[in-house]
Amino acid sequence: MSDDVIPSSYKQWRNCIEVRCKIRLTPAFIRERLAELQDDKQAKTREFARLYGVDHLERTIAWFRRAADEMTEGRK
């Protein structure tokens, strides 16, 4: 992975969250972040979209959903 600050792929995003930021992607964390990111009334969500663009917001939501799906599949 390059030293890009903004990830452009799911693999880069997971590395950024889990390795660089040392955040565990737990089901609870994913649910909380998805709830916030999908709520355009949230100030943090509006700020995210302003800073990084709506396209990146949508990618990030998709990456959180994918992480949630992978956790669900791992429990089957």
mmCIF file of the N, C-alpha and C atoms, coordinates in Angstrom:
data_MODEL
# 
_entry.id   MODEL 
# 
loop_
_atom_site.group_PDB 
_atom_site.id 
_atom_site.type_symbol 
_atom_site.label_atom_id 
_atom_site.label_alt_id 
_atom_site.label_comp_id 
_atom_site.label_asym_id 
_atom_site.label_entity_id 
_atom_site.label_seq_id 
_atom_site.pdbx_PDB_ins_code 
_atom_site.Cartn_x 
_atom_site.Cartn_y 
_atom_site.Cartn_z 
_atom_site.occupancy 
_atom_site.B_iso_or_equiv 
_atom_site.pdbx_formal_charge 
_atom_site.auth_seq_id 
_atom_site.auth_comp_id 
_atom_site.auth_asym_id 
_atom_site.auth_atom_id 
_atom_site.pdbx_PDB_model_num 
ATOM 1   N N  . MET A 1 1  ? 0.840   -1.188  0.000  1.00 0.00 ? 1  MET A N  1 
ATOM 2   C CA . MET A 1 1  ? 0.000   0.000   0.000  1.00 0.00 ? 1  MET A CA 1 
ATOM 3   C C  . MET A 1 1  ? 0.877   1.241   0.000  1.00 0.00 ? 1  MET A C  1 
ATOM 4   N N  . SER A 1 2  ? 0.463   2.210   -0.748 1.00 0.00 ? 2  SER A N  1 
ATOM 5   C CA . SER A 1 2  ? 1.209   3.460   -0.748 1.00 0.00 ? 2  SER A CA 1 
ATOM 6   C C  . SER A 1 2  ? 0.878   4.221   0.527  1.00 0.00 ? 2  SER A C  1 
ATOM 7   N N  . ASP A 1 3  ? 1.493   5.363   0.691  1.00 0.00 ? 3  ASP A N  1 
ATOM 8   C CA . ASP A 1 3  ? 1.248   6.167   1.885  1.00 0.00 ? 3  ASP A CA 1 
ATOM 9   C C  . ASP A 1 3  ? 0.075   7.127   1.698  1.00 0.00 ? 3  ASP A C  1 
ATOM 10  N N  . ASP A 1 4  ? -0.822  6.812   0.754  1.00 0.00 ? 4  ASP A N  1 
ATOM 11  C CA . ASP A 1 4  ? -1.993  7.654   0.552  1.00 0.00 ? 4  ASP A CA 1 
ATOM 12  C C  . ASP A 1 4  ? -2.777  7.764   1.850  1.00 0.00 ? 4  ASP A C  1 
ATOM 13  N N  . VAL A 1 5  ? -3.232  8.954   2.134  1.00 0.00 ? 5  VAL A N  1 
ATOM 14  C CA . VAL A 1 5  ? -4.017  9.184   3.346  1.00 0.00 ? 5  VAL A CA 1 
ATOM 15  C C  . VAL A 1 5  ? -5.436  8.668   3.146  1.00 0.00 ? 5  VAL A C  1 
ATOM 16  N N  . ILE A 1 6  ? -5.991  8.864   1.969  1.00 0.00 ? 6  ILE A N  1 
ATOM 17  C CA . ILE A 1 6  ? -7.360  8.450   1.687  1.00 0.00 ? 6  ILE A CA 1 
ATOM 18  C C  . ILE A 1 6  ? -7.319  7.137   0.914  1.00 0.00 ? 6  ILE A C  1 
ATOM 19  N N  . PRO A 1 7  ? -7.851  6.074   1.499  1.00 0.00 ? 7  PRO A N  1 
ATOM 20  C CA . PRO A 1 7  ? -7.815  4.781   0.822  1.00 0.00 ? 7  PRO A CA 1 
ATOM 21  C C  . PRO A 1 7  ? -8.705  4.778   -0.420 1.00 0.00 ? 7  PRO A C  1 
ATOM 22  N N  . SER A 1 8  ? -8.269  4.031   -1.435 1.00 0.00 ? 8  SER A N  1 
ATOM 23  C CA . SER A 1 8  ? -9.055  3.960   -2.671 1.00 0.00 ? 8  SER A CA 1 
ATOM 24  C C  . SER A 1 8  ? -9.550  2.537   -2.937 1.00 0.00 ? 8  SER A C  1 
ATOM 25  N N  . SER A 1 9  ? -9.254  1.625   -2.029 1.00 0.00 ? 9  SER A N  1 
ATOM 26  C CA . SER A 1 9  ? -9.728  0.248   -2.181 1.00 0.00 ? 9  SER A CA 1 
ATOM 27  C C  . SER A 1 9  ? -10.109 -0.301  -0.809 1.00 0.00 ? 9  SER A C  1 
ATOM 28  N N  . TYR A 1 10 ? -10.874 -1.375  -0.832 1.00 0.00 ? 10 TYR A N  1 
ATOM 29  C CA . TYR A 1 10 ? -11.279 -2.015  0.414  1.00 0.00 ? 10 TYR A CA 1 
ATOM 30  C C  . TYR A 1 10 ? -10.052 -2.482  1.206  1.00 0.00 ? 10 TYR A C  1 
ATOM 31  N N  . LYS A 1 11 ? -9.093  -3.059  0.516  1.00 0.00 ? 11 LYS A N  1 
ATOM 32  C CA . LYS A 1 11 ? -7.878  -3.546  1.185  1.00 0.00 ? 11 LYS A CA 1 
ATOM 33  C C  . LYS A 1 11 ? -7.143  -2.390  1.867  1.00 0.00 ? 11 LYS A C  1 
ATOM 34  N N  . GLN A 1 12 ? -7.005  -1.274  1.191  1.00 0.00 ? 12 GLN A N  1 
ATOM 35  C CA . GLN A 1 12 ? -6.339  -0.106  1.776  1.00 0.00 ? 12 GLN A CA 1 
ATOM 36  C C  . GLN A 1 12 ? -7.143  0.431   2.959  1.00 0.00 ? 12 GLN A C  1 
ATOM 37  N N  . TRP A 1 13 ? -8.459  0.453   2.822  1.00 0.00 ? 13 TRP A N  1 
ATOM 38  C CA . TRP A 1 13 ? -9.321  0.939   3.895  1.00 0.00 ? 13 TRP A CA 1 
ATOM 39  C C  . TRP A 1 13 ? -9.165  0.085   5.149  1.00 0.00 ? 13 TRP A C  1 
ATOM 40  N N  . ARG A 1 14 ? -9.213  -1.247  4.983  1.00 0.00 ? 14 ARG A N  1 
ATOM 41  C CA . ARG A 1 14 ? -9.060  -2.139  6.146  1.00 0.00 ? 14 ARG A CA 1 
ATOM 42  C C  . ARG A 1 14 ? -7.698  -1.940  6.799  1.00 0.00 ? 14 ARG A C  1 
ATOM 43  N N  . ASN A 1 15 ? -6.661  -1.799  5.982  1.00 0.00 ? 15 ASN A N  1 
ATOM 44  C CA . ASN A 1 15 ? -5.322  -1.573  6.524  1.00 0.00 ? 15 ASN A CA 1 
ATOM 45  C C  . ASN A 1 15 ? -5.291  -0.262  7.305  1.00 0.00 ? 15 ASN A C  1 
ATOM 46  N N  . CYS A 1 16 ? -5.907  0.756   6.768  1.00 0.00 ? 16 CYS A N  1 
ATOM 47  C CA . CYS A 1 16 ? -5.935  2.066   7.428  1.00 0.00 ? 16 CYS A CA 1 
ATOM 48  C C  . CYS A 1 16 ? -6.646  1.968   8.774  1.00 0.00 ? 16 CYS A C  1 
ATOM 49  N N  . ILE A 1 17 ? -7.802  1.315   8.786  1.00 0.00 ? 17 ILE A N  1 
ATOM 50  C CA . ILE A 1 17 ? -8.589  1.201   10.018 1.00 0.00 ? 17 ILE A CA 1 
ATOM 51  C C  . ILE A 1 17 ? -7.874  0.316   11.040 1.00 0.00 ? 17 ILE A C  1 
ATOM 52  N N  . GLU A 1 18 ? -7.522  -0.899  10.612 1.00 0.00 ? 18 GLU A N  1 
ATOM 53  C CA . GLU A 1 18 ? -7.054  -1.903  11.561 1.00 0.00 ? 18 GLU A CA 1 
ATOM 54  C C  . GLU A 1 18 ? -5.571  -1.788  11.918 1.00 0.00 ? 18 GLU A C  1 
ATOM 55  N N  . VAL A 1 19 ? -4.736  -1.435  10.954 1.00 0.00 ? 19 VAL A N  1 
ATOM 56  C CA . VAL A 1 19 ? -3.294  -1.404  11.200 1.00 0.00 ? 19 VAL A CA 1 
ATOM 57  C C  . VAL A 1 19 ? -2.825  0.003   11.580 1.00 0.00 ? 19 VAL A C  1 
ATOM 58  N N  . ARG A 1 20 ? -3.085  0.939   10.714 1.00 0.00 ? 20 ARG A N  1 
ATOM 59  C CA . ARG A 1 20 ? -2.581  2.299   10.957 1.00 0.00 ? 20 ARG A CA 1 
ATOM 60  C C  . ARG A 1 20 ? -3.285  2.976   12.127 1.00 0.00 ? 20 ARG A C  1 
ATOM 61  N N  . CYS A 1 21 ? -4.626  2.810   12.201 1.00 0.00 ? 21 CYS A N  1 
ATOM 62  C CA . CYS A 1 21 ? -5.386  3.469   13.271 1.00 0.00 ? 21 CYS A CA 1 
ATOM 63  C C  . CYS A 1 21 ? -5.607  2.584   14.490 1.00 0.00 ? 21 CYS A C  1 
ATOM 64  N N  . LYS A 1 22 ? -5.292  1.288   14.338 1.00 0.00 ? 22 LYS A N  1 
ATOM 65  C CA . LYS A 1 22 ? -5.427  0.328   15.437 1.00 0.00 ? 22 LYS A CA 1 
ATOM 66  C C  . LYS A 1 22 ? -6.848  0.289   16.009 1.00 0.00 ? 22 LYS A C  1 
ATOM 67  N N  . ILE A 1 23 ? -7.835  0.273   15.090 1.00 0.00 ? 23 ILE A N  1 
ATOM 68  C CA . ILE A 1 23 ? -9.240  0.180   15.476 1.00 0.00 ? 23 ILE A CA 1 
ATOM 69  C C  . ILE A 1 23 ? -9.731  -1.214  15.121 1.00 0.00 ? 23 ILE A C  1 
ATOM 70  N N  . ARG A 1 24 ? -10.348 -1.881  16.089 1.00 0.00 ? 24 ARG A N  1 
ATOM 71  C CA . ARG A 1 24 ? -10.924 -3.206  15.840 1.00 0.00 ? 24 ARG A CA 1 
ATOM 72  C C  . ARG A 1 24 ? -12.269 -3.027  15.157 1.00 0.00 ? 24 ARG A C  1 
ATOM 73  N N  . LEU A 1 25 ? -12.436 -3.719  14.054 1.00 0.00 ? 25 LEU A N  1 
ATOM 74  C CA . LEU A 1 25 ? -13.709 -3.680  13.343 1.00 0.00 ? 25 LEU A CA 1 
ATOM 75  C C  . LEU A 1 25 ? -14.647 -4.703  13.961 1.00 0.00 ? 25 LEU A C  1 
ATOM 76  N N  . THR A 1 26 ? -15.230 -4.326  15.076 1.00 0.00 ? 26 THR A N  1 
ATOM 77  C CA . THR A 1 26 ? -16.176 -5.193  15.759 1.00 0.00 ? 26 THR A CA 1 
ATOM 78  C C  . THR A 1 26 ? -17.576 -4.967  15.169 1.00 0.00 ? 26 THR A C  1 
ATOM 79  N N  . PRO A 1 27 ? -18.475 -5.916  15.344 1.00 0.00 ? 27 PRO A N  1 
ATOM 80  C CA . PRO A 1 27 ? -19.843 -5.701  14.861 1.00 0.00 ? 27 PRO A CA 1 
ATOM 81  C C  . PRO A 1 27 ? -20.463 -4.419  15.425 1.00 0.00 ? 27 PRO A C  1 
ATOM 82  N N  . ALA A 1 28 ? -20.244 -4.145  16.695 1.00 0.00 ? 28 ALA A N  1 
ATOM 83  C CA . ALA A 1 28 ? -20.802 -2.937  17.308 1.00 0.00 ? 28 ALA A CA 1 
ATOM 84  C C  . ALA A 1 28 ? -20.230 -1.669  16.669 1.00 0.00 ? 28 ALA A C  1 
ATOM 85  N N  . PHE A 1 29 ? -18.922 -1.636  16.464 1.00 0.00 ? 29 PHE A N  1 
ATOM 86  C CA . PHE A 1 29 ? -18.287 -0.467  15.846 1.00 0.00 ? 29 PHE A CA 1 
ATOM 87  C C  . PHE A 1 29 ? -18.831 -0.258  14.438 1.00 0.00 ? 29 PHE A C  1 
ATOM 88  N N  . ILE A 1 30 ? -18.937 -1.337  13.672 1.00 0.00 ? 30 ILE A N  1 
ATOM 89  C CA . ILE A 1 30 ? -19.437 -1.243  12.304 1.00 0.00 ? 30 ILE A CA 1 
ATOM 90  C C  . ILE A 1 30 ? -20.873 -0.723  12.295 1.00 0.00 ? 30 ILE A C  1 
ATOM 91  N N  . ARG A 1 31 ? -21.726 -1.268  13.162 1.00 0.00 ? 31 ARG A N  1 
ATOM 92  C CA . ARG A 1 31 ? -23.123 -0.813  13.237 1.00 0.00 ? 31 ARG A CA 1 
ATOM 93  C C  . ARG A 1 31 ? -23.204 0.679   13.560 1.00 0.00 ? 31 ARG A C  1 
ATOM 94  N N  . GLU A 1 32 ? -22.404 1.117   14.538 1.00 0.00 ? 32 GLU A N  1 
ATOM 95  C CA . GLU A 1 32 ? -22.423 2.529   14.935 1.00 0.00 ? 32 GLU A CA 1 
ATOM 96  C C  . GLU A 1 32 ? -21.972 3.438   13.798 1.00 0.00 ? 32 GLU A C  1 
ATOM 97  N N  . ARG A 1 33 ? -20.891 3.060   13.148 1.00 0.00 ? 33 ARG A N  1 
ATOM 98  C CA . ARG A 1 33 ? -20.373 3.892   12.049 1.00 0.00 ? 33 ARG A CA 1 
ATOM 99  C C  . ARG A 1 33 ? -21.341 3.923   10.875 1.00 0.00 ? 33 ARG A C  1 
ATOM 100 N N  . LEU A 1 34 ? -21.926 2.760   10.545 1.00 0.00 ? 34 LEU A N  1 
ATOM 101 C CA . LEU A 1 34 ? -22.893 2.731   9.445  1.00 0.00 ? 34 LEU A CA 1 
ATOM 102 C C  . LEU A 1 34 ? -24.101 3.604   9.756  1.00 0.00 ? 34 LEU A C  1 
ATOM 103 N N  . ALA A 1 35 ? -24.599 3.518   10.979 1.00 0.00 ? 35 ALA A N  1 
ATOM 104 C CA . ALA A 1 35 ? -25.755 4.338   11.357 1.00 0.00 ? 35 ALA A CA 1 
ATOM 105 C C  . ALA A 1 35 ? -25.438 5.819   11.179 1.00 0.00 ? 35 ALA A C  1 
ATOM 106 N N  . GLU A 1 36 ? -24.254 6.209   11.601 1.00 0.00 ? 36 GLU A N  1 
ATOM 107 C CA . GLU A 1 36 ? -23.873 7.617   11.489 1.00 0.00 ? 36 GLU A CA 1 
ATOM 108 C C  . GLU A 1 36 ? -23.632 8.019   10.034 1.00 0.00 ? 36 GLU A C  1 
ATOM 109 N N  . LEU A 1 37 ? -22.878 7.219   9.304  1.00 0.00 ? 37 LEU A N  1 
ATOM 110 C CA . LEU A 1 37 ? -22.526 7.575   7.926  1.00 0.00 ? 37 LEU A CA 1 
ATOM 111 C C  . LEU A 1 37 ? -23.731 7.590   6.989  1.00 0.00 ? 37 LEU A C  1 
ATOM 112 N N  . GLN A 1 38 ? -24.750 6.814   7.312  1.00 0.00 ? 38 GLN A N  1 
ATOM 113 C CA . GLN A 1 38 ? -25.936 6.755   6.456  1.00 0.00 ? 38 GLN A CA 1 
ATOM 114 C C  . GLN A 1 38 ? -26.979 7.803   6.826  1.00 0.00 ? 38 GLN A C  1 
ATOM 115 N N  . ASP A 1 39 ? -26.710 8.575   7.857  1.00 0.00 ? 39 ASP A N  1 
ATOM 116 C CA . ASP A 1 39 ? -27.640 9.606   8.323  1.00 0.00 ? 39 ASP A CA 1 
ATOM 117 C C  . ASP A 1 39 ? -27.128 10.975  7.892  1.00 0.00 ? 39 ASP A C  1 
ATOM 118 N N  . ASP A 1 40 ? -27.711 11.508  6.823  1.00 0.00 ? 40 ASP A N  1 
ATOM 119 C CA . ASP A 1 40 ? -27.229 12.792  6.308  1.00 0.00 ? 40 ASP A CA 1 
ATOM 120 C C  . ASP A 1 40 ? -27.589 13.977  7.201  1.00 0.00 ? 40 ASP A C  1 
ATOM 121 N N  . LYS A 1 41 ? -28.299 13.714  8.289  1.00 0.00 ? 41 LYS A N  1 
ATOM 122 C CA . LYS A 1 41 ? -28.583 14.777  9.259  1.00 0.00 ? 41 LYS A CA 1 
ATOM 123 C C  . LYS A 1 41 ? -27.448 14.906  10.282 1.00 0.00 ? 41 LYS A C  1 
ATOM 124 N N  . GLN A 1 42 ? -26.592 13.911  10.356 1.00 0.00 ? 42 GLN A N  1 
ATOM 125 C CA . GLN A 1 42 ? -25.458 13.931  11.292 1.00 0.00 ? 42 GLN A CA 1 
ATOM 126 C C  . GLN A 1 42 ? -24.412 14.944  10.815 1.00 0.00 ? 42 GLN A C  1 
ATOM 127 N N  . ALA A 1 43 ? -23.979 15.795  11.718 1.00 0.00 ? 43 ALA A N  1 
ATOM 128 C CA . ALA A 1 43 ? -22.964 16.798  11.378 1.00 0.00 ? 43 ALA A CA 1 
ATOM 129 C C  . ALA A 1 43 ? -21.670 16.136  10.894 1.00 0.00 ? 43 ALA A C  1 
ATOM 130 N N  . LYS A 1 44 ? -21.264 15.040  11.540 1.00 0.00 ? 44 LYS A N  1 
ATOM 131 C CA . LYS A 1 44 ? -20.027 14.358  11.139 1.00 0.00 ? 44 LYS A CA 1 
ATOM 132 C C  . LYS A 1 44 ? -20.138 13.796  9.726  1.00 0.00 ? 44 LYS A C  1 
ATOM 133 N N  . THR A 1 45 ? -21.317 13.318  9.370  1.00 0.00 ? 45 THR A N  1 
ATOM 134 C CA . THR A 1 45 ? -21.527 12.768  8.034  1.00 0.00 ? 45 THR A CA 1 
ATOM 135 C C  . THR A 1 45 ? -21.466 13.870  6.991  1.00 0.00 ? 45 THR A C  1 
ATOM 136 N N  . ARG A 1 46 ? -22.105 14.974  7.256  1.00 0.00 ? 46 ARG A N  1 
ATOM 137 C CA . ARG A 1 46 ? -22.052 16.115  6.328  1.00 0.00 ? 46 ARG A CA 1 
ATOM 138 C C  . ARG A 1 46 ? -20.620 16.621  6.172  1.00 0.00 ? 46 ARG A C  1 
ATOM 139 N N  . GLU A 1 47 ? -19.879 16.652  7.270  1.00 0.00 ? 47 GLU A N  1 
ATOM 140 C CA . GLU A 1 47 ? -18.477 17.098  7.213  1.00 0.00 ? 47 GLU A CA 1 
ATOM 141 C C  . GLU A 1 47 ? -17.630 16.111  6.411  1.00 0.00 ? 47 GLU A C  1 
ATOM 142 N N  . PHE A 1 48 ? -17.861 14.825  6.601  1.00 0.00 ? 48 PHE A N  1 
ATOM 143 C CA . PHE A 1 48 ? -17.143 13.789  5.840  1.00 0.00 ? 48 PHE A CA 1 
ATOM 144 C C  . PHE A 1 48 ? -17.376 14.005  4.341  1.00 0.00 ? 48 PHE A C  1 
ATOM 145 N N  . ALA A 1 49 ? -18.643 14.182  3.959  1.00 0.00 ? 49 ALA A N  1 
ATOM 146 C CA . ALA A 1 49 ? -18.985 14.386  2.550  1.00 0.00 ? 49 ALA A CA 1 
ATOM 147 C C  . ALA A 1 49 ? -18.361 15.668  2.009  1.00 0.00 ? 49 ALA A C  1 
ATOM 148 N N  . ARG A 1 50 ? -18.334 16.710  2.817  1.00 0.00 ? 50 ARG A N  1 
ATOM 149 C CA . ARG A 1 50 ? -17.733 17.979  2.381  1.00 0.00 ? 50 ARG A CA 1 
ATOM 150 C C  . ARG A 1 50 ? -16.233 17.829  2.157  1.00 0.00 ? 50 ARG A C  1 
ATOM 151 N N  . LEU A 1 51 ? -15.569 17.150  3.095  1.00 0.00 ? 51 LEU A N  1 
ATOM 152 C CA . LEU A 1 51 ? -14.115 17.006  3.015  1.00 0.00 ? 51 LEU A CA 1 
ATOM 153 C C  . LEU A 1 51 ? -13.659 16.024  1.946  1.00 0.00 ? 51 LEU A C  1 
ATOM 154 N N  . TYR A 1 52 ? -14.349 14.896  1.839  1.00 0.00 ? 52 TYR A N  1 
ATOM 155 C CA . TYR A 1 52 ? -13.871 13.803  0.980  1.00 0.00 ? 52 TYR A CA 1 
ATOM 156 C C  . TYR A 1 52 ? -14.751 13.533  -0.228 1.00 0.00 ? 52 TYR A C  1 
ATOM 157 N N  . GLY A 1 53 ? -15.919 14.133  -0.265 1.00 0.00 ? 53 GLY A N  1 
ATOM 158 C CA . GLY A 1 53 ? -16.825 13.961  -1.396 1.00 0.00 ? 53 GLY A CA 1 
ATOM 159 C C  . GLY A 1 53 ? -17.848 12.860  -1.147 1.00 0.00 ? 53 GLY A C  1 
ATOM 160 N N  . VAL A 1 54 ? -18.983 13.009  -1.807 1.00 0.00 ? 54 VAL A N  1 
ATOM 161 C CA . VAL A 1 54 ? -20.070 12.047  -1.657 1.00 0.00 ? 54 VAL A CA 1 
ATOM 162 C C  . VAL A 1 54 ? -19.665 10.675  -2.190 1.00 0.00 ? 54 VAL A C  1 
ATOM 163 N N  . ASP A 1 55 ? -18.890 10.637  -3.268 1.00 0.00 ? 55 ASP A N  1 
ATOM 164 C CA . ASP A 1 55 ? -18.451 9.351   -3.817 1.00 0.00 ? 55 ASP A CA 1 
ATOM 165 C C  . ASP A 1 55 ? -17.634 8.561   -2.789 1.00 0.00 ? 55 ASP A C  1 
ATOM 166 N N  . HIS A 1 56 ? -16.743 9.246   -2.099 1.00 0.00 ? 56 HIS A N  1 
ATOM 167 C CA . HIS A 1 56 ? -15.924 8.548   -1.097 1.00 0.00 ? 56 HIS A CA 1 
ATOM 168 C C  . HIS A 1 56 ? -16.782 8.137   0.103  1.00 0.00 ? 56 HIS A C  1 
ATOM 169 N N  . LEU A 1 57 ? -17.729 8.950   0.472  1.00 0.00 ? 57 LEU A N  1 
ATOM 170 C CA . LEU A 1 57 ? -18.660 8.581   1.539  1.00 0.00 ? 57 LEU A CA 1 
ATOM 171 C C  . LEU A 1 57 ? -19.383 7.290   1.162  1.00 0.00 ? 57 LEU A C  1 
ATOM 172 N N  . GLU A 1 58 ? -19.888 7.213   -0.058 1.00 0.00 ? 58 GLU A N  1 
ATOM 173 C CA . GLU A 1 58 ? -20.602 6.017   -0.513 1.00 0.00 ? 58 GLU A CA 1 
ATOM 174 C C  . GLU A 1 58 ? -19.682 4.794   -0.545 1.00 0.00 ? 58 GLU A C  1 
ATOM 175 N N  . ARG A 1 59 ? -18.426 4.984   -0.969 1.00 0.00 ? 59 ARG A N  1 
ATOM 176 C CA . ARG A 1 59 ? -17.451 3.879   -0.950 1.00 0.00 ? 59 ARG A CA 1 
ATOM 177 C C  . ARG A 1 59 ? -17.203 3.403   0.474  1.00 0.00 ? 59 ARG A C  1 
ATOM 178 N N  . THR A 1 60 ? -17.066 4.349   1.385  1.00 0.00 ? 60 THR A N  1 
ATOM 179 C CA . THR A 1 60 ? -16.804 4.006   2.778  1.00 0.00 ? 60 THR A CA 1 
ATOM 180 C C  . THR A 1 60 ? -17.976 3.240   3.385  1.00 0.00 ? 60 THR A C  1 
ATOM 181 N N  . ILE A 1 61 ? -19.177 3.663   3.084  1.00 0.00 ? 61 ILE A N  1 
ATOM 182 C CA . ILE A 1 61 ? -20.365 2.929   3.544  1.00 0.00 ? 61 ILE A CA 1 
ATOM 183 C C  . ILE A 1 61 ? -20.339 1.509   2.978  1.00 0.00 ? 61 ILE A C  1 
ATOM 184 N N  . ALA A 1 62 ? -20.025 1.375   1.706  1.00 0.00 ? 62 ALA A N  1 
ATOM 185 C CA . ALA A 1 62 ? -19.960 0.046   1.078  1.00 0.00 ? 62 ALA A CA 1 
ATOM 186 C C  . ALA A 1 62 ? -18.883 -0.809  1.745  1.00 0.00 ? 62 ALA A C  1 
ATOM 187 N N  . TRP A 1 63 ? -17.751 -0.213  2.118  1.00 0.00 ? 63 TRP A N  1 
ATOM 188 C CA . TRP A 1 63 ? -16.677 -0.973  2.771  1.00 0.00 ? 63 TRP A CA 1 
ATOM 189 C C  . TRP A 1 63 ? -17.106 -1.433  4.159  1.00 0.00 ? 63 TRP A C  1 
ATOM 190 N N  . PHE A 1 64 ? -17.806 -0.588  4.896  1.00 0.00 ? 64 PHE A N  1 
ATOM 191 C CA . PHE A 1 64 ? -18.319 -1.012  6.201  1.00 0.00 ? 64 PHE A CA 1 
ATOM 192 C C  . PHE A 1 64 ? -19.332 -2.140  6.036  1.00 0.00 ? 64 PHE A C  1 
ATOM 193 N N  . ARG A 1 65 ? -20.197 -2.032  5.032  1.00 0.00 ? 65 ARG A N  1 
ATOM 194 C CA . ARG A 1 65 ? -21.164 -3.108  4.775  1.00 0.00 ? 65 ARG A CA 1 
ATOM 195 C C  . ARG A 1 65 ? -20.451 -4.411  4.419  1.00 0.00 ? 65 ARG A C  1 
ATOM 196 N N  . ARG A 1 66 ? -19.424 -4.321  3.597  1.00 0.00 ? 66 ARG A N  1 
ATOM 197 C CA . ARG A 1 66 ? -18.664 -5.515  3.221  1.00 0.00 ? 66 ARG A CA 1 
ATOM 198 C C  . ARG A 1 66 ? -18.008 -6.145  4.441  1.00 0.00 ? 66 ARG A C  1 
ATOM 199 N N  . ALA A 1 67 ? -17.431 -5.326  5.301  1.00 0.00 ? 67 ALA A N  1 
ATOM 200 C CA . ALA A 1 67 ? -16.810 -5.842  6.528  1.00 0.00 ? 67 ALA A CA 1 
ATOM 201 C C  . ALA A 1 67 ? -17.855 -6.536  7.389  1.00 0.00 ? 67 ALA A C  1 
ATOM 202 N N  . ALA A 1 68 ? -19.043 -5.954  7.481  1.00 0.00 ? 68 ALA A N  1 
ATOM 203 C CA . ALA A 1 68 ? -20.129 -6.573  8.256  1.00 0.00 ? 68 ALA A CA 1 
ATOM 204 C C  . ALA A 1 68 ? -20.527 -7.903  7.631  1.00 0.00 ? 68 ALA A C  1 
ATOM 205 N N  . ASP A 1 69 ? -20.643 -7.938  6.310  1.00 0.00 ? 69 ASP A N  1 
ATOM 206 C CA . ASP A 1 69 ? -20.996 -9.181  5.611  1.00 0.00 ? 69 ASP A CA 1 
ATOM 207 C C  . ASP A 1 69 ? -19.941 -10.261 5.847  1.00 0.00 ? 69 ASP A C  1 
ATOM 208 N N  . GLU A 1 70 ? -18.675 -9.881  5.798  1.00 0.00 ? 70 GLU A N  1 
ATOM 209 C CA . GLU A 1 70 ? -17.597 -10.853 6.023  1.00 0.00 ? 70 GLU A CA 1 
ATOM 210 C C  . GLU A 1 70 ? -17.659 -11.426 7.425  1.00 0.00 ? 70 GLU A C  1 
ATOM 211 N N  . MET A 1 71 ? -18.021 -10.606 8.393  1.00 0.00 ? 71 MET A N  1 
ATOM 212 C CA . MET A 1 71 ? -18.150 -11.097 9.780  1.00 0.00 ? 71 MET A CA 1 
ATOM 213 C C  . MET A 1 71 ? -19.316 -12.073 9.892  1.00 0.00 ? 71 MET A C  1 
ATOM 214 N N  . THR A 1 72 ? -20.414 -11.737 9.225  1.00 0.00 ? 72 THR A N  1 
ATOM 215 C CA . THR A 1 72 ? -21.592 -12.599 9.246  1.00 0.00 ? 72 THR A CA 1 
ATOM 216 C C  . THR A 1 72 ? -21.273 -13.941 8.591  1.00 0.00 ? 72 THR A C  1 
ATOM 217 N N  . GLU A 1 73 ? -20.580 -13.901 7.456  1.00 0.00 ? 73 GLU A N  1 
ATOM 218 C CA . GLU A 1 73 ? -20.204 -15.135 6.755  1.00 0.00 ? 73 GLU A CA 1 
ATOM 219 C C  . GLU A 1 73 ? -19.278 -15.981 7.598  1.00 0.00 ? 73 GLU A C  1 
ATOM 220 N N  . GLY A 1 74 ? -18.423 -15.350 8.373  1.00 0.00 ? 74 GLY A N  1 
ATOM 221 C CA . GLY A 1 74 ? -17.482 -16.075 9.234  1.00 0.00 ? 74 GLY A CA 1 
ATOM 222 C C  . GLY A 1 74 ? -18.162 -16.817 10.372 1.00 0.00 ? 74 GLY A C  1 
ATOM 223 N N  . ARG A 1 75 ? -19.380 -16.409 10.710 1.00 0.00 ? 75 ARG A N  1 
ATOM 224 C CA . ARG A 1 75 ? -20.116 -17.045 11.803 1.00 0.00 ? 75 ARG A CA 1 
ATOM 225 C C  . ARG A 1 75 ? -20.954 -18.219 11.338 1.00 0.00 ? 75 ARG A C  1 
ATOM 226 N N  . LYS A 1 76 ? -21.115 -18.374 10.047 1.00 0.00 ? 76 LYS A N  1 
ATOM 227 C CA . LYS A 1 76 ? -21.978 -19.456 9.527  1.00 0.00 ? 76 LYS A CA 1 
ATOM 228 C C  . LYS A 1 76 ? -21.317 -20.795 9.637  1.00 0.00 ? 76 LYS A C  1 
# 
